Amino acid sequence: MSLVPDYRFTVFTEASAEFLSSIGVKGIVLDIDNTLEPYEHPDPGEHVVRWLGELKALGIAAAIVSNNGAERVERFNKELGLPAYFKAKKPFKKNVLRALSDMGVSKDEAILMGDQVFTDVWAARSAGIRAILVPPINDKKDVFTRFKRLLEKPILKKYEKRKVGGK
């Protein structure tokens, strides 16, 4: 199983509704923390709400699958009203597949967006769907996170080689 993401963007909004529609996406599974908003922001910002509205206007459903707890996910999702799963245990696929079912989309029509290779991209691969990786908005500086980011480097180099080589 390759942990190389299918797409990389510098910020989630670069994955526009038009782009997602052009690659056949009808449902997107989203991480919250450091993907859509930093940990410190308990509610979605206007940029998140606007982007989700653009997706909906083109018929693209969205769901949240987060490893965070119920309080964080429920508050963030209160105004959005998306299918949402907390304590999802990514990279395990169970809640990703539940989200696809809730959105009524097949694996071919789905994509997952997150900021971590070893949780988000791995979860997408486990579920048999495509993956978008964005850099973390505010990366933690603890030893464990720095170690994970170090392990991600060779995987991201493979993405860059594939992109440059056209593979």
N, C-alpha and C positions, 0 to 999 in steps of 0.2 A: 504494500500500500504506500503510495507516494504521499508525502505531506507537503508537496509543493502546491501552493494555491494556484487556482486557474487564472485569477486576476489580482492585481494589487493597485490600490489607489492611495493617494496621500491623505484623503479625507472621505468619509462615507458618502457625502453628497456628490462626489465625482461619479459614483455609480448611479447615474441619472435614470429616471423612468424610461427615457427613450433608449438608452443603452441596454438596460435590462430587458426591455421588450424586444429589442433587436436580436438578443441571443436566446429568445424563447422563454424567458423567465415569467412565470405567472404567480410565484410565491417566493418570498424571501424570509429566511429565518435570521433573526437579529440578536446579537449580543448587545447588552446595554453599556456596561462599565468599560470605559476607555475606547469604546467603539462609537457610540452615539453621543455620550456625555462622559465627563470625568466622574470619578467616584463621588466627588464633593457636591455634584448637582443632583439633588433628589428628584427633580422634575424635568421632563423634556423641554428643551428650549424651542423657540419659535422656528429655528432652522430644521429641527427634527420634525416638528408638526407639519411644516410646509413641504418637506421632502416626502413624508409619508402621504400627504394629500396628493402630491404629484404622482406617486406610485398608484394610489387608489384610482385616480382619474384615468390611468391607462390600464386598469383592470388587474393590477398586481397586488396580491394580498400580502400581508406581513404578519409575522408572529414573533414573540420574544421567547428566547430560550437562554436562561441565565443561570450561572452557578451561584448567584447571590441568593440571599434569603427572601422570604415572603414579603417582609415589610418593604424592602427596597424595590422589589419588582412590582408589587401591587401599587405602591405610591407612584412610581414612574408611569405605570400603565393606566392609572385611574382615568385620565382624560382621553387616552388613546383608545382604550377598549379593544385591544388586540388579544388574540389567544396568547396566553403567557404561561410560562413554566419557570418556577424558581427551584433552587437546589437541583438543577438539572443533571448534575454529575457528568458534564461534558469532560472527556471525549466520548462517553457512552452515547449510543445513538437513540435510545428509547424515546426521549422527549423531543428529539429532532423529528423522528418519524411521527410522533403524536401531533406535532405542529403541522406537518405536511397534511395529515389526515384532516385536521381542523380547518386548514385552508382549502382543502379539496383539490390539491395539486399532486401530480405524479413526481417521481424523482427526477425525470427529465426536465420538468418545468420548474424545478426548485434550485435555490442557491442559498448558501449560508454566508453571512458576513460577520467577521469578528476581528479582534486584534492579536490573537495568540495562535501560533502554529499548533502547540501541543494540547490545546483544548478545542478551539474553534475549527481549524482546518482538519484536525484529526476527527472531530465529530462529524463534519461534512463527509469525509471519506468513509467513515464507518457506516454512515447512513446511505452512501452511494449517490451523493449529490455533489454539485460543484461548490467551490469556495472562493470567496473574496477576502483578502487580507488587507487591513488598514493598519497603519502604525498606531500604537497607543497614544491617546490624547495626552495624558499625564502618566508617564510610566513610573512605577514604584522603583525606589532605589535600594531596596533590601537585597541581601546576598542571594536569596533564592531567585528573585526575579531577574537579577543581573545574570545569574547562571543560566536560566531558561533562555534569555535573549542571546547569550553566547551560543547555546546549542541551536538556536534558530538560524544563525548566520549561514552555515553551509546550505541549508534548505533554501534560503532566500537567494543565495548565489546561483543555485540551480534554476530558480525562476528567471533570474536575469539572463542567464545563458540561453535558456529556452526562448525567452522573448527576443533576444538579439539574433539567435539562430533561426528563428521562425518556426520552432517546433512546438 
